[in-house]
Amino acid sequence: MVNDQDYVAIFHSIHRVLRAEQLLKQQKAEFLLIPVPRQLTSDCGLALRIAPPHLAAVFAVLVAADLLPAELYQLRSGEYAAVAAESVAGSAGTA
């Protein structure tokens, strides 16, 4: 389940999402591996759910590994809004 304001990071291959999961677990980052929500599409079928307080830390790990998600969304009042992963990555890189 995705809570309001949570982020959903989608990778376009199972290998990339599983690599992201492995790296994030090693760094003890707060995230959850979930099925891609029905409203969103992905060939991979899996995504990362990230609560807003943990977004910068998660992206710092992903940026360091050159493993940005292909798509990033935030759930806002029941609707998924696209977020530019690059802008989050830029903020995480300076945090």
ChimeraX attribute file (.defattr): number of C-alpha atoms within 10 A of each C-alpha:
attribute: neighborCount
match mode: 1-to-1
recipient: residues
	/A:1	9
	/A:2	16
	/A:3	14
	/A:4	15
	/A:5	18
	/A:6	20
	/A:7	26
	/A:8	30
	/A:9	23
	/A:10	27
	/A:11	25
	/A:12	17
	/A:13	15
	/A:14	16
	/A:15	11
	/A:16	17
	/A:17	23
	/A:18	16
	/A:19	14
	/A:20	24
	/A:21	19
	/A:22	12
	/A:23	17
	/A:24	20
	/A:25	13
	/A:26	10
	/A:27	12
	/A:28	11
	/A:29	18
	/A:30	15
	/A:31	18
	/A:32	17
	/A:33	16
	/A:34	15
	/A:35	15
	/A:36	20
	/A:37	15
	/A:38	8
	/A:39	7
	/A:40	12
	/A:41	12
	/A:42	18
	/A:43	11
	/A:44	16
	/A:45	18
	/A:46	22
	/A:47	27
	/A:48	23
	/A:49	25
	/A:50	25
	/A:51	19
	/A:52	12
	/A:53	10
	/A:54	14
	/A:55	19
	/A:56	19
	/A:57	19
	/A:58	23
	/A:59	25
	/A:60	22
	/A:61	21
	/A:62	21
	/A:63	18
	/A:64	12
	/A:65	12
	/A:66	10
	/A:67	16
	/A:68	23
	/A:69	22
	/A:70	15
	/A:71	18
	/A:72	22
	/A:73	20
	/A:74	23
	/A:75	16
	/A:76	13
	/A:77	10
	/A:78	11
	/A:79	12
	/A:80	19
	/A:81	15
	/A:82	13
	/A:83	15
	/A:84	12
	/A:85	17
	/A:86	16
	/A:87	10
	/A:88	17
	/A:89	21
	/A:90	14
	/A:91	13
	/A:92	19
	/A:93	16
	/A:94	8
	/A:95	9
